């Protein structure tokens, strides 16, 4: 089963795309890279959790069929740069997508990723809104290309989370702690204790 996060990183983590995203939010590419990986891990983890119930899985499948067929990747550069015209407004509605994925945990997720990356809350929030449609688009693209049913979609999401955990991804570990604690703030204490230590040292040294 494909690793959704690795597929997304393949589209987003090259120098040109990171530079484009950095220009959009007014940040350094190194910080944008860390925040991007944090956002991807958090959103995919949250999607896997949402899809772990029959109702959540059905809602996700319906959203993909209705609004996210992967076509966003046909004009990804234009979309990330704010120049693309998307026929279906819901396809590019990052704020609406985040509300469905994270709900009341969104502000806590922004705080967590800001602490890890060094971005401001506003920069992180803008980047998250920009990347949310891309995450849904990649999931929809895999569904279309592979003819995935609901069970296969759930398997891809849960499999991606497990692969990230097994690879020792510190950002997936943080996302998992945050979502486990329902974004009640205690996970942010974990982040604060790790900032400036091994976590950031490792993250800023790689992509």
N, C-alpha and C positions, 0 to 999 in steps of 0.2 A: 504494500500500500504506500502511495506517495506521501512524503512528508510535506505538509502544506506550508510550513514555515520556511523550509528550504526552497520551495518553489517561489515563494514570495521574495525571499532574499535574493534569489537569482534575478528578479525583475527590478529590485529597488536598491541594492547595495553597491552598484557600480558608481564610480566617481561622478559621472555626469548627472545621474539621477539624484544622488545625495547632494550634489551642488545645487541642483534645481530646487530640491526641497528646502535646503538651507537658505537659499535666497528668498523663498516664499515666506519663511518664518523669521528671518533675520538672525540666523545662528551659525555657529561654526560647524563644518561638515562632521568633525569628530563627535561632537555632542549630538548632532542629528542622527548619526549612525547608531549610537547607543540608545537614544530614545526610540528610534525606529524598531530596533530589535525588541526593546521592552514592550512597545505597543503591539507588535505582532504576537509575541508570546502571551500577552494579557488577553488580547481579543480572541485568539484561537482557543485558549484555555476556557474563557468564558463561554464561547460558542459550544465547546464540547460539553460543558456542564449544562447549558440550556437544552442541548439536544439529547441529554441522558434520560429524559422522560418522553413517553410517546407523544404527548401534546407538543412539547418543545421541538421534537424532531419533525413533526408534521408541519409546524409553523415555519421552521427553517426551510424545509423542502418547498413549501408553498412560496416563500419569499424568493427563493432562488429561481423557481419557475416563472414567477411573475416579473421580477425586477432585475435579476442578476444572472445573465447568460454568459458572462465573460467577455462581452463585446467591449468593455471598457479598456481592455488591453490592446484593442485596435488603434486607440488614440491615447495611450497611457501618458506619453510625454506632454501632450496638449492638456490633458486633464490635470496632471500634477502642476502644470504651469498656469492653470486657470484659464486656458484658451479654448478648451474643447466644448462643443455643444453636444450635450447628451439628450437624446430624444425623450427618455423617460426620467422625469425629475427625481423619482425615488431611487434610481440607480446611483445617483451622485449625492444623495442627501446624507452626508456624513453624520450630522447631528441626530437625525432620525434613526439611523442605523445604530449609533452608539446608545441611544435611549433603549432600543430593543435588546441590545447585547448586554449592556452593563447596568441599565436602570439607575438606581440610586447610588451605585458604586462608582459612577463615572468620575466624580470629583476626587474621590480617594485614589483612583487609578492615576489621574493626572498628577496628584501630589507625589505619589510613589515614583512615577517615571521622571518627574522633575528632579526629585532628590538624587536619583541615580545618574541622570544625564547632565545635570547642571543647567538645564533649560528653565526658563520661567514657566509659571503655570499657563500663561497665555500662549506661549510658544508651543508647549506640549499639547494643549487643547486644540490648537489649530492643526498641528501635525496629526493628531489622532483623528480629527474630522476628515482630513485629507486621505488618510490611509484606510479608514473603515470601509469605504466603497471598494477599495482595491482588494482587501481581504475577502469581502463577499464576492467580488468578481472572480477571484481565483477559485473559490469554492464552486461557484457556478460554472466556471470553465471546465473544472474537473468533472463535474456532474454531466455536462453536455458531452464532452469528449469521451468519457468512459461509460456513459449510459448508467450512471450510478442511481440506485434506488435509495430510499431513506436509510435502510440498514447500512449500506455501503458508505453513505455520507457520515453517519455516526461513527462508523469504524475508522474512516479517514481522520476525523477530528480526534477521537480518543487515541488512535494510534500515533498521531503526531505528538500529542502531549506526552505519551509514554516514551517515545523516541527522544524527545527533548530532555526529559527527566533522566533517562538512561545515559545520555551523552554528557550529563553533568552541567547542563545549562543553568547558570546562576539566575538568569532572568526568568526562566520558567519556574525555578524554585521560588523566587520572589512572588511571581504572579500567583502561584499555587497557595502560598501562605496568605497573600492578600485576599484571595477569593474564598479560602477556607474560613477566614475570620470575618467574612461578610463586610469587609471594608470598614471595620469599626474603629480603625485608627491604630490598633495594636500592631498590625503588619507594618505600619509606617515606622514604628519604633525599630523593627527589624532592619528596615532600610537604613535608618539613621545610624545604626550600629555598624553597618557594613560600608557606608560611604567613606571613602578615603582609605579603605583597607584593600583586601585582596580582590574584592568584587570589581571596584573601579579600575584597579591596576590591570586586571585581566581584560576588562571590557574595552578600555581605551587602546589596548595594544593589539586588538584584532577586529576583524569583521566577520 
